Amino acid sequence: MLSLLGVTSSFLNTKTWFTHPLDNERKVFAFSDVPHVIKNIRNRLYNKKYLRINSEKNYIQWRYFDILFDLDNKPGNARACPKLSKRHIG
């Protein structure tokens, strides 16, 4: 919906405001809902199995979370991620 108002968030072209519909002298600034953004990133990573943050860096891969879960659940280990469950990994 924000894109219909001219708000963009691409890497090279970011515009975080749009002109107030009733007053051309005012700007309305858009803010992301951080928990929603985190959920969207998680879902993208889960569905596509990789995510690239910067084109010059390597990918973040979903399998890293699989490996973390497996290592964290080895018998005798103190859990680094005690709230992470198999349900989270999928």
SULPEWO-V980763 format. One line per field, one symbol per residue. ss: DSSP state (@ for helix, = for strand, . for the rest). phi: phi as a letter, one per 20 degrees, with the letter a starting at -180 (. if undefined). psi: psi as a letter, one per 40 degrees, with the letter a starting at -180 (. if undefined). A space follows every 50 residues. Layout:
BEGIN
ss->???
phi->???
psi->???
END
This chain:
BEGIN
ss->.@@@@..==....==.===.......===....@@@@@@@@@@@@@@@.= =........==.@@@@@@@@@@.............@@@@.
phi->.fffenecbfgecdcdbbfgfdbfedddedcfeggffffffffffffemb bdecfedffedffffffgffffdfgneffecfefcffffn
psi->ddddeehifideghheiihhdeheeiihhhhihddddddddddddddeei hhdheeiiihidddddddddddehheihhdgdehidddd.
END
